[in-house]
């Protein structure tokens, strides 16, 4: 069975959403954000200390868009995948990766240098500049969506999950006020999907059960010791600028609770069921671990 390591509203939400859309069985392990600070034993499982981490037998993957592409191929034929012989294949790949490289990365820097870093390390100008970067890229999909309901192939695909997560993160960061009418309508379509609602419900329910916040924790940093995090200075995690950029661009979400130990009480879940969830909140969070069975 697939195991997904996840922090609420982090990039790993793409994978959680994908699994729910597919109706695939999985086990969810929720962690406090950032796990490399607040749940140090996670480093023994994934030395990079980031999410997502997907484990499927001998397969281990940690890039959210690559995981979505893998799952779409693994479960083919599925409408979430676009095959090579389909007319929309090239656009599928383009928008699948645009959601991460062009829409999510700049927001990750807004989050980091506007909120997550301790006050003395924040860079307001950088946060503002990367917000403008995001707004510029947002115009690209506004134009696309003025004439079609989904990114490509005339249907909802994994590319829409990639783009949709970036819009979800924008709501976390308060950048959604610049959504144009086409993007706003697109977000409404995506967030009304049963798969999205199930993924959000699992996330919120697990965070509530573990007593973890659903908003980013200001000042927690990305490598400093934190209360309950077992110490460990910044240099313990970041030795190169590229590693710092990579680990900082995690996507969204939060932790802020003391480390609670890893795993703990998780149960198998099958995507594709569950009670009606609460409305999407656009929050973030992490936890100690857990899922619930679902028909």
C-alpha positions as CSV (number, residue, x, y, z in Angstrom):
1,X,0.0,0.0,0.0
2,X,1.1,3.6,-0.7
3,X,2.2,5.6,2.3
4,X,2.1,9.4,2.0
5,X,4.0,11.7,4.5
6,X,2.2,15.0,4.5
7,X,2.0,18.4,6.2
8,X,-1.3,20.1,6.0
9,X,-1.6,22.4,2.9
10,X,2.0,21.7,1.9
11,X,2.9,20.5,-1.6
12,X,2.0,17.0,-0.4
13,X,-1.7,18.1,-0.6
14,X,-1.4,17.6,-4.4
15,X,-0.7,13.9,-3.8
16,X,-3.4,13.6,-1.2
17,X,-5.9,15.1,-3.6
18,X,-4.7,12.9,-6.5
19,X,-5.1,9.8,-4.4
20,X,-8.6,10.8,-3.4
21,X,-9.5,11.5,-7.1
22,X,-8.2,8.1,-8.1
23,X,-9.9,6.3,-5.2
24,X,-6.6,4.5,-4.5
25,X,-5.9,3.0,-1.1
26,X,-3.2,4.7,0.9
27,X,-1.9,5.3,4.4
28,X,-1.4,8.9,5.5
29,X,1.3,10.0,8.0
30,X,0.8,13.6,9.0
31,X,3.7,15.6,10.4
32,X,4.2,19.0,12.0
33,X,5.7,21.6,9.8
34,X,8.6,21.8,9.3
35,X,9.2,18.1,10.2
36,X,13.0,18.4,10.1
37,X,12.7,20.8,13.0
38,X,9.6,19.6,14.9
39,X,9.8,15.9,14.2
40,X,13.5,15.1,14.1
41,X,13.0,11.3,13.8
42,X,11.5,11.9,10.3
43,X,15.1,12.6,9.1
44,X,15.8,8.8,9.6
45,X,13.0,8.1,7.1
46,X,13.7,11.0,4.7
47,X,17.0,12.8,5.3
48,X,15.9,15.9,3.4
49,X,13.2,16.3,6.0
50,X,10.6,17.7,3.6
51,X,7.2,16.6,2.3
52,X,5.8,15.0,0.3
53,X,7.4,11.6,0.6
54,X,5.6,8.8,-1.1
55,X,6.6,5.2,-0.4
56,X,5.2,2.4,-2.6
57,X,7.1,-0.8,-2.0
58,X,10.7,-0.1,-3.1
59,X,9.7,3.2,-4.7
60,X,10.3,6.5,-2.9
61,X,9.4,9.8,-4.4
62,X,9.6,13.3,-3.0
63,X,8.5,15.7,-5.8
64,X,4.8,16.4,-5.7
65,X,4.2,16.9,-9.4
66,X,6.4,13.9,-10.4
67,X,4.3,11.9,-7.9
68,X,1.1,13.0,-9.5
69,X,2.4,12.1,-13.0
70,X,3.5,8.7,-11.6
71,X,0.1,8.0,-10.0
72,X,-1.7,9.0,-13.2
73,X,0.4,6.6,-15.2
74,X,0.2,3.9,-12.6
75,X,-3.6,4.0,-12.7
76,X,-4.0,4.4,-16.4
77,X,-6.3,4.4,-18.1
78,X,-7.8,7.2,-16.1
79,X,-9.2,10.6,-17.2
80,X,-6.6,12.2,-14.9
81,X,-3.9,11.1,-17.3
82,X,-3.3,12.4,-20.8
83,X,-1.7,9.7,-23.1
84,X,1.1,10.5,-25.5
85,X,-1.2,9.9,-28.6
86,X,-3.8,12.5,-27.3
87,X,-3.8,16.0,-28.9
88,X,-3.5,17.6,-25.4
89,X,-0.4,15.6,-24.3
90,X,2.2,18.4,-24.7
91,X,-0.1,21.0,-23.0
92,X,-0.7,18.5,-20.2
93,X,3.0,18.2,-19.4
94,X,3.4,22.0,-19.7
95,X,0.6,22.9,-17.3
96,X,1.4,20.0,-14.9
97,X,4.9,21.5,-14.4
98,X,3.8,25.2,-14.7
99,X,1.7,24.7,-11.5
100,X,4.9,24.0,-9.5
101,X,7.7,25.9,-11.2
102,X,5.9,29.1,-12.1
103,X,3.0,29.4,-9.6
104,X,4.1,27.6,-6.4
105,X,7.8,28.4,-6.2
106,X,7.4,32.2,-5.9
107,X,4.7,31.8,-3.3
108,X,6.9,29.6,-1.2
109,X,9.4,32.5,-1.0
110,X,6.6,34.9,0.0
111,X,5.6,32.5,2.8
112,X,9.2,32.0,3.9
113,X,10.5,35.5,3.9
114,X,7.2,37.1,4.9
115,X,6.0,34.8,7.7
116,X,7.9,31.7,8.6
117,X,11.4,33.1,9.2
118,X,12.1,34.7,12.6
119,X,11.6,38.5,12.5
120,X,15.3,39.3,12.1
121,X,15.6,37.1,9.0
122,X,12.5,38.3,7.2
123,X,13.0,40.0,3.8
124,X,9.8,42.1,3.1
125,X,11.1,43.3,-0.2
126,X,11.8,39.8,-1.4
127,X,8.3,38.7,-0.3
128,X,6.7,41.6,-2.2
129,X,8.8,41.0,-5.3
130,X,7.9,37.3,-5.4
131,X,4.2,38.1,-4.9
132,X,4.5,40.3,-8.0
133,X,6.2,37.4,-9.8
134,X,3.2,35.2,-8.9
135,X,0.7,37.8,-10.1
136,X,2.5,38.0,-13.4
137,X,2.4,34.2,-14.0
138,X,-1.2,34.2,-12.8
139,X,-2.2,36.3,-15.8
140,X,-1.1,33.4,-18.0
141,X,-3.7,31.0,-16.7
142,X,-6.3,33.8,-16.6
143,X,-5.9,34.1,-20.4
144,X,-6.0,30.3,-20.8
145,X,-9.2,29.8,-18.7
146,X,-11.1,32.6,-20.4
147,X,-11.8,30.1,-23.2
148,X,-11.8,26.7,-21.5
149,X,-12.8,25.1,-18.2
150,X,-9.7,23.0,-17.5
151,X,-6.0,23.2,-18.4
152,X,-5.9,20.8,-21.2
153,X,-7.6,17.8,-23.1
154,X,-11.1,19.2,-22.5
155,X,-11.3,17.6,-19.0
156,X,-10.0,17.6,-15.4
157,X,-6.6,16.1,-15.3
158,X,-3.6,15.9,-13.0
159,X,-2.5,19.2,-14.5
160,X,-5.5,20.8,-12.8
161,X,-4.4,19.3,-9.5
162,X,-1.0,20.9,-9.9
163,X,-2.4,24.3,-10.8
164,X,-5.2,24.0,-8.3
165,X,-2.8,23.5,-5.4
166,X,-1.0,26.7,-6.4
167,X,-4.4,28.5,-6.2
168,X,-5.1,26.9,-2.8
169,X,-1.7,28.2,-1.5
170,X,-2.6,31.6,-2.8
171,X,-5.6,31.6,-0.5
172,X,-3.4,30.6,2.4
173,X,-1.2,33.5,1.8
174,X,-3.9,36.1,1.0
175,X,-2.8,36.4,-2.6
176,X,-6.2,35.3,-4.0
177,X,-7.6,38.8,-4.0
178,X,-5.8,39.2,-7.3
179,X,-7.5,36.3,-9.0
180,X,-9.2,37.3,-12.2
181,X,-12.8,36.2,-13.0
182,X,-11.7,33.2,-15.0
183,X,-9.2,32.0,-12.4
184,X,-11.8,32.6,-9.6
185,X,-14.4,30.5,-11.5
186,X,-11.8,27.8,-12.1
187,X,-10.9,27.7,-8.4
188,X,-14.6,27.3,-7.6
189,X,-14.9,24.4,-10.0
190,X,-11.8,22.7,-8.6
191,X,-12.6,23.2,-4.9
192,X,-16.2,21.9,-5.4
193,X,-14.9,18.5,-6.7
194,X,-15.7,15.6,-4.4
195,X,-12.0,14.4,-4.5
196,X,-10.8,17.8,-3.3
197,X,-13.4,17.9,-0.6
198,X,-12.5,14.5,0.7
199,X,-8.8,15.3,0.7
200,X,-9.5,18.5,2.7
201,X,-11.8,16.7,5.1
202,X,-9.2,14.0,5.8
203,X,-6.6,16.8,6.4
204,X,-8.7,18.9,8.7
205,X,-10.1,15.9,10.6
206,X,-6.6,14.5,11.2
207,X,-5.2,17.9,12.3
208,X,-8.1,18.4,14.7
209,X,-7.7,14.9,16.1
210,X,-4.0,15.6,16.8
211,X,-4.7,19.1,18.2
212,X,-2.6,20.8,15.5
213,X,-3.1,24.3,14.0
214,X,-4.3,24.9,10.5
215,X,-2.5,28.2,10.0
216,X,1.2,28.8,9.3
217,X,3.3,29.4,12.4
218,X,5.1,32.7,12.2
219,X,8.8,32.6,13.1
220,X,9.2,28.9,13.2
221,X,12.0,29.1,10.6
222,X,13.3,26.4,8.3
223,X,16.4,25.1,10.2
224,X,16.6,26.7,13.6
225,X,15.9,24.8,16.8
226,X,12.3,25.3,17.9
227,X,10.5,24.5,21.1
228,X,10.1,20.8,21.3
229,X,12.1,20.4,18.1
230,X,15.3,19.1,19.7
231,X,17.5,22.1,18.9
232,X,19.8,21.9,16.0
233,X,21.1,25.1,14.5
234,X,20.5,26.4,11.0
235,X,23.9,25.1,9.8
236,X,22.8,21.6,10.8
237,X,20.4,21.6,7.9
238,X,21.6,24.2,5.3
239,X,25.1,23.9,3.9
240,X,24.5,25.3,0.5
241,X,22.3,28.0,-1.0
242,X,20.6,25.6,-3.3
243,X,19.7,23.3,-0.5
244,X,18.2,26.2,1.4
245,X,16.2,27.3,-1.6
246,X,14.9,23.8,-2.2
247,X,13.9,23.1,1.4
248,X,12.4,26.5,1.8
249,X,10.2,26.2,-1.2
250,X,7.9,23.5,0.3
251,X,4.6,25.0,-0.6
252,X,2.5,26.1,2.3
253,X,1.2,24.8,5.6
254,X,2.4,24.9,9.1
255,X,3.3,23.1,12.2
256,X,4.2,25.0,15.3
257,X,3.3,22.3,17.8
258,X,6.0,20.4,19.7
259,X,7.2,17.2,18.1
260,X,4.9,14.3,19.0
261,X,6.9,11.4,17.7
262,X,6.5,9.8,14.3
263,X,3.6,7.8,12.8
264,X,1.5,6.8,15.7
265,X,-2.0,5.5,15.2
266,X,-2.3,5.7,11.4
267,X,-4.8,3.4,9.7
268,X,-5.3,2.5,6.1
269,X,-7.6,4.7,4.0
270,X,-9.2,4.1,0.7
271,X,-9.7,7.3,-1.4
272,X,-13.2,7.9,-2.7
273,X,-15.5,8.1,0.3
274,X,-16.2,9.6,3.6
275,X,-18.7,12.0,5.2
276,X,-19.4,15.4,3.6
277,X,-16.4,17.6,4.6
278,X,-16.4,21.2,5.8
279,X,-15.8,24.0,3.3
280,X,-12.2,24.5,2.2
281,X,-10.4,26.8,4.6
282,X,-7.1,27.4,3.0
283,X,-5.2,26.8,6.2
284,X,-2.1,24.7,7.0
285,X,-0.9,22.4,9.6
286,X,0.8,19.2,10.5
287,X,0.4,16.5,13.0
288,X,1.8,13.3,14.5
289,X,0.4,10.8,12.0
290,X,-2.9,9.2,11.2
291,X,-5.6,8.4,8.8
292,X,-9.0,6.8,9.1
293,X,-10.6,4.0,7.2
294,X,-13.2,5.0,4.6
295,X,-15.6,3.0,2.5
